[in-house]
Amino acid sequence: MESATTAAYKEALRSFVERIRQDDQIIAAILLGSLSYDQVWEKSDIDMKLIVHDQKLVKHSMCFVEDGIPINATIQTRDEFKRWVEKSVATSFNHSYLLRGTLLFTKDKSLEEYFANIRYIGERDRQLQLLQLGCHVLGMLAKAEKWYYVKRDPAYSAFWQIKMIDALAQIEVIRNGEVPMRECVQQAATINPDFFRDIYGGLVSGSADEAKVKSALDRIVAFIQEREMELFRPILDYLKQEGDVRSISEMADKLGTIVRLDAGFLEMACSWLTEREYVTQIPVSVKPTPKSRLYLDEPGYMLLDEDEFN
């Protein structure tokens, strides 16, 4: 049975939508946040995206109120909304937020098509998002290993492992063809309950004794190893396509056009692949600036066995 609170929020939404439909400048409204897909409570607000006719906007976000309930609205013109959708990486937070949204109304048929396209996840976007997450996880893994093996501080190693849980969960959700939501750890736990029960439940809910931290660290390393071909596939595909040594900055320029992948970020993944004997590192001479006369060494990489990736 619907609670009185939920009923009040729905009535406020109905009343607000009825009013904004009468504005000839507002051509669509999308409900976001808890009222669209989750449970509201007394401190909730209503999140909404309003799409308006093309014009120069003074404000891109406003807070309204209906029946005493705050309504937080982001405002975009039709062209701004379309560009935003086109540039969105399919598995980004913005995409997942919209994926759970509800199109309340639209006066423009083309916006229905754009909203429908939000539910399409391109394979290339998926691969690059996994690569970005894989690099992010390796950076945190290095810190967790340092604090355990070098600093001899299991508790702080556990701290870094706990910070990794959200990224690990996003990896598991994306590789299973879903879009990670705000509660992606819960999503991942339904896909891989044993791993996330031990890592999430064991570290967050329990004590960080040395044996437990070491076991969790080993499990995380194994988790990455089992998924390394998916996580780092864009690097391997690129090196295979090039068929030669490519510097880390060349790789970052090529692969970082959709998601953020700077050279330092990407180098962690290449180092992992070197240790795992997928690629080999070969220094490449580069100039720090176009006008430099000095050459410095930059890490370069090439595949060890191209046939392995046919």
N, C-alpha and C positions, 0 to 999 in steps of 0.2 A: 504494500500500500504506500502511496506517495506521501511523504512527510509534509507537514504544514509549511516548513521552510522552503522545500523544493517547489511546492505549489505557489508560494508567494513570489519566488524568483521567476517562475514560468509566466505568471500573470504580469509581472513587471516587464518581462521581455516581450510578451504579446502586445502590451499597451505601447511600448516604445517603438516596436517595429511598425505598428499601425500608424504611428505619427510620422515616422521618417519616410514611409512610403509616399506620403503626400508632398515631400520635397522633390521638386523636379530636377534638382541637382544631384541627388543621391540615386545611383542607378543599381546598386547591389549592396547587400549586407551579409556578412559571414560571421556566424557565432563561433567563438573560440573558447578555450578554457574549460573549467569544471562543468559548467551547465551544459556544454555540448557532449561531454563524454564521461564525466565523473560525478562525484557527489558534492553538492554544495552544502555549506553550513552558514551559521549566522555571520561569520566574518568574511564570507566569499564576496567577490564582486562579479560583474558580468563583463567578459572580454569580447570585443567585437572589432571587425574590420569593416569600414565603410568605404565603398568605391564610388567615386564621384566623376562627373563630366570633366574633361580636360580643362584645366584652368590653373592659374598661379595660386597655390595654396599658401596661406599665411601660417597655418598650424597643421602639423601632421599627426598630432595626437590631442585628444580632448577627453575630459571626464564629464559625463552627464549624470543625471540622477532621475530615477523613475520609481515612484512609490517608496522613496527613502532608500532605494538600492543603487549603489554606484555602478555606473557603466563606463568602463574604460575603452575608448575607441581609438584605433589608429585609422588615419584617413589617407587614402591614396587616390590619385586620378586613375582613370582607366589605363592609360599608357604606362604609368608607374607600376601599377599592379601587374600588367602583362610582362614588363621588363623584369620585374622582381621574380615572377614565376619562371621565366626563361633562364635567368641566371642562377636560380637556386640549385644547389647540389641536391640530388634526389634524397639522400639520406641525412641531410642536415637537420638541425633542430627546427628551423623555420618550416622545413618541409613536413616534418612529423607533426608539428603543431597544427598546420593547415590540414593535414591528412585527417585529423580527428575533428576538424571543424564541420559546421553545418551551413550550407548555403541557404539562407533564410528567404531571400528573394533576389531576383535580378530582372532588370528591364532591358538587358542586353544579352541576346542569345550567344554571342561570342564568348561572354564571360563564363557561361555554363561549360563550354568546351575547355577553357583554360582551367577551370576548377576540376574538371574531369581529368585533365592531364596531370594534375598534381598526384594522382594515384598511380602514375606510371613511373617505375624505377628503371632507368637505363642501366644496362650492364656495365658500360664504361664508367658511369658515375659510381656505381657500386664498387667496382674494383679500386678506383682512386680513393674512395672514402675508406675502404679497408686498408689501403696502403697508408693513408694519413693516420689512422688509428693504430696500425702496427708500429709506425715510427714513434708515436706518442707513448705507447706501452713500453717499447724498448728503452726509451729515456727514463721512465720511472723504474723499470726493472733494474737498470744499471745502478740507480740510487738505492733500491732495496737490497741488492746484492752487496753493494759497498758497505752499507750499515750493518749487514749481517756478517760478512766475511772479513772485512777490513777493520771496521770500527767496533766490532763485537758488541753490537747493541741490538738485540732481537726486537725490542719494543719499537725502536724507530724504524727498523726494517719493516715491521708489521704496519706502521703508519703509512709507509710508501706503498705497501701492497694494498692497503685499504683504499688509497687514492686511485689505484689501478682498476678497482672493481667496476666502476662505471664504464671505462673504456673497454674492458674485457667483455662486459655485458653487451655493449653496442656491437662489438665484433660478432658475437654469437647471434645476435638478432639479425644483423645485416646479412651474414652468410647463409642464414636460413630463409632469406627472401622476404623478410619483414622490415618495417621501418621502425627504428628505435624511438620510443616515446620518452616522456619525462621519467616514467617509472621503468626504465629499460632493464634494471636489475631484476625486477619481478618478471618481466617478459623473458629474460634469459634463463631464469630459474625454472620456467616451465619447459624450456627447450633442453637444458642440460642441468637437471636438478642435483645430481651428485656433485658436480664441480662447484656450483654456486652455493650449495648447502655447506660444503666444507670451507670454501674460501670466504664467502660473505658471512654466513652464520658463525663459522668457527672463529674468525678474526674479530668481527664486529661485536659479537655477543659474548665471546669468551675471553679468557686471559691470553696474553701474548707470551707464553712460555717458549723456551728455545726450541724444543722439539716440534711444537705446533708451527712456529714461524718457518723453520727449515722445511717442514713438510709442505707448507703452503707455497713456499718459494719454488720448490721442486715441481709442484703441480702447475704453477703458472708457466714455468719454463717449458714443461711438456705440452701445455695448452698451446703455446706459441709455435712450438716445433710441429705439432700435428696440423696446424693451420697455415704454416709458413708459405706454402705454394699459393694459397688464396690471398694472403696478406700482401705478399711481395710480387705477385704476378706481373703488375705493370712494369717493374724494373726488369724482370727477366725477359718479358716480351720485347721491351724496348732494346735491350742489349742484343737480343737475337736478331731483331730487325736491322740494327745497325751493323752487326757482324764485325765489330772492331772495338777498340778501347774508346770509352767515352768518359770525359771528366765528370766529376760530381756536379759542377755548375751547369754543364750541358744537360745533364739528366734532370736537374731541378728546373731549368727553364722549360724543358719539354713536358715534364710530368706535372709541373705546378701551375698549369694554365687554368685548371678548374678548382682544385683545392690547394690550400697553402702547403707548400713543400719547399722550404728553403734548403740550401745546401747542407747546413749542419744537421738539420732534421733528417734529411734523406741519407746522410752518411751513416747514421746508426743502423738503418736497414741494410745498407751495403756491407757494413762490417759484419752484421749477423750472417748475411749470405756468404761472405768470405769464410767465416768460421765454419759454416755448414758445407763449405766446398761446392757451392753452386757457381760462384764467380771468383775471379782472382783480381787482386789489386795491382795496378801498374801505374807508377807516377807519370803525370802529364805536366810538361813545362808550360806555364802560363805567365802572362804579364799582369801585375796587379791593376794597372790602368792602361787605357789605349796608348798613352804617351810614354809609358814606362820603358826603360831600356833593360831593366832587370827582369830576369825570369825566375819564377819560384815553382816549386813542385806542388801540384794539386792531386788529390787522389783520383785515379781513373780506374775503371772496372771493365772487365769483359767476361763473357760466359766461359766456363771451363769446358762444357760439353753441350753444344747446340742441339745435338740429336735428342737429348733428354727432354727437350721442351717442344717436340713436334706434336 
